[in-house]
Amino acid sequence: MAQPLTLVGITRPKPERAAELKRLLLSFVEPTRQEPGCLEYHFHEDRDEPGVFVFYEAWRSQADLDAHLALPHLREFWEQRMDYLESDLDIRFLTMHSPYPDPSGVH
């Protein structure tokens, strides 16, 4: 299996929109986890900076992530994101250097 595509994103909402954005982003969790190429999808809030949201995603492939981002609710969010955010999303694409061994023993 090819290495998954992994990313971390940080959002800094406008204070008056933080609760609304949190509800919106939480509504994406379960449907996203049901998508065929989604390996992991987690939504967090910074302990030291409440209202700063962090998400962690792992996708089977770039094509799976692209399919996810093409969904109508995500396209709509992307187009309207700055209505919620103080600054644009900080998205980091990651390369894993410490994967778990394949339990099947196949390399």
SVG drawing of the C-alpha trace seen along z (x, -y; Angstrom):
<svg xmlns="http://www.w3.org/2000/svg" viewBox="-23 -38 34 49">
<polyline fill="none" stroke="black" stroke-width="0.4" points="0.0,0.0 1.3,-3.5 1.9,-5.9 -1.3,-7.7 -1.7,-11.4 -1.8,-13.1 -2.5,-16.7 -2.9,-18.9 -4.9,-22.1 -5.3,-25.0 -8.2,-27.4 -8.4,-30.6 -12.0,-31.8 -13.3,-35.3 -14.2,-35.2 -17.9,-36.0 -18.1,-33.1 -16.1,-30.5 -19.1,-28.6 -20.8,-28.5 -17.7,-27.3 -17.1,-24.6 -20.6,-23.2 -20.1,-23.4 -16.8,-21.6 -18.1,-19.0 -20.9,-18.3 -18.3,-17.2 -16.7,-14.5 -19.0,-11.5 -19.9,-12.0 -16.2,-12.4 -15.3,-9.2 -17.7,-7.3 -16.0,-8.4 -14.3,-5.4 -10.7,-6.9 -10.8,-8.4 -8.4,-6.5 -8.5,-9.0 -10.4,-12.3 -10.0,-14.0 -11.2,-17.4 -9.5,-19.1 -9.6,-22.3 -6.3,-23.8 -6.2,-23.4 -4.2,-26.6 -6.1,-28.7 -9.8,-27.7 -11.5,-28.5 -8.4,-27.5 -9.4,-24.4 -7.0,-21.7 -7.9,-18.9 -5.9,-15.8 -6.7,-13.8 -5.2,-10.8 -6.4,-9.8 -5.7,-6.7 -4.6,-8.9 -4.6,-12.3 -7.6,-11.3 -9.6,-10.4 -8.8,-13.8 -9.7,-15.6 -13.0,-13.7 -13.6,-14.8 -12.9,-18.4 -15.2,-18.4 -18.2,-17.5 -20.8,-20.3 -20.7,-21.1 -16.9,-21.4 -16.9,-23.5 -19.4,-25.8 -17.4,-26.0 -14.2,-26.7 -15.9,-29.6 -17.3,-31.1 -14.5,-30.2 -13.3,-33.8 -16.7,-34.7 -15.7,-32.6 -11.9,-33.0 -9.6,-35.7 -6.9,-34.4 -6.9,-31.7 -6.5,-28.0 -2.9,-26.9 -2.7,-23.5 0.4,-21.3 0.9,-18.2 3.0,-15.7 5.4,-12.9 5.3,-10.1 8.7,-8.8 7.4,-6.4 4.7,-4.2 3.4,-1.2 4.7,2.1 2.4,3.9 0.7,6.6 0.5,9.0 4.3,8.9 3.9,7.9 6.2,5.0"/>
</svg>
